[in-house]
């Protein structure tokens, strides 16, 4: 799957039609953005959701991924409210990153370099990979 194909797997989709892992990641992304915009602790806001889903080990690399996007991303990214029913362009790009990491897509680095500066792309891809690994079902 190419990076562009992965993007269009998500762009303008209804959230209710997405896979559960994708809905979880989208909700986490939107919650992180809400927390940061409102000077709240993103880790505290996200911890219970990650713990309830039994993917607590994904929380820190997820926070790292989002911080890299925030600090080293190209331009201003736009994210919808947590309950918005569709996926926006920038959200689709971030979902494509985590989706590529989940399936060990060789295009992961390409997606990461489309999101952040070249010198941070490997770190972003690595953090996304750690999120994906922590979200694998037990015994996988």
N, C-alpha and C positions, 0 to 999 in steps of 0.2 A: 504494500500500500504506500503510495506517495504521501508526502506531507500535505499536499493540496487535497488529495482524496480524503485524508483523515479530517482535515478541516471541514470539508463539506459533509462529512458524516454527522457533524454536530450543528453546523450553522443553521439558525432559524428553526431548529427542531422544537417541538413541544416537549417540555421536560417530562411530562407523564408518559411519553413514548420511548424514553431512553432506558438503557439498562440500569439496574440498581446501583452498580459501582459508579457509573457516570453521574447519576443523580446525587449520590453521596459526595463525590468530588466537587460537582458544581455547587452544591449547598455549602460545602466547606470553603470554597473559593469566595463565594458571595458573603459568607459570614466573616471571613478574614477581612475582606474589604470593608464591610460594615464596621467591624471593630476598630480598624485602623483609622477610618474616617471620623469615628466618634471618640477617639482617644481612649479606647477600652483595650483590655488585654485579650488579644486574639487567642492565645494559648488557653486562657481560662474559659473563653466562650466556646472553644472547639473541643476541649478535653472530654466532656461527657459524651459527645456524639461519637468520637473515636473509640472511647472506652466501651460504650454500649454496643458498638459494632465489632468489638474485639480486635481492633486494629490500632491500639494505642501506640505501638512501635512506629506507626506511620506519621504520627503527629509532628515530631520534631523535624524530620526531613520535609514534611509538607510546609511547615512554617519557614524553613530555610528556602524552599522553592519560591514561596510567595514573596519573601523578603528580597530574593535575588531579582524577581520580576519587578518589584517595586523600585529597587534602587538602581538596577542596571538595564531595565527594559527600554525599548525604543519608544519614545513619546508617551503620551497619556493613554492609558487603556481604560475602557469604559466597561463597567459591570452593572448588572441589573440588581434590583432589590431581591432579597432572598426568595420571595414568593412569586417573582415574575414568571409567567408560564412558558416563555420561549428563551432560546439560547442566542445571545448576541455574538457579533463577529469576534470580539476580543475573548469572550468566554469560550467560543469554539476553538480558538487558537490554543488556549490553555488546556482545554479538555483533550485536544489532539496531542499535546505534550504528554499528559498523564496516560492517555490511551496507548500511545506508542511505547511508553515505558512498560506498560502492563503486558504487551505482547512481544517485547524485546525487538521492536521494529528498528532496523538499521537506520531508518530516517530520523531517529530520535535526535541526533546531534543537529541535523538540518533544521528540525523544528525548533530546537533550543536556540540556534543561531538566528532564527527569524524573530525570536522574542527578546533576546538580550545581547549585549555586546559580545564579540567573539571571545574575549578573554574570560568571560563568565559562563559561556555556553556549556563547557564540560562540567562545571560545578552544578549548573541547573539540571543538566541531563542526569548527573549522578544522584542528585537529590530526588528527582522524579523517579529514578530507578529504585531508590530505597523505599519510596512511598509504595510503588507497585509491588515490590517484594514483600513488604509488610502486610499488604492487602490480600496476598494469595491465601486461598483456603489452607487450613492446616493439612499437612501431608502432601502438599503439591511440590 
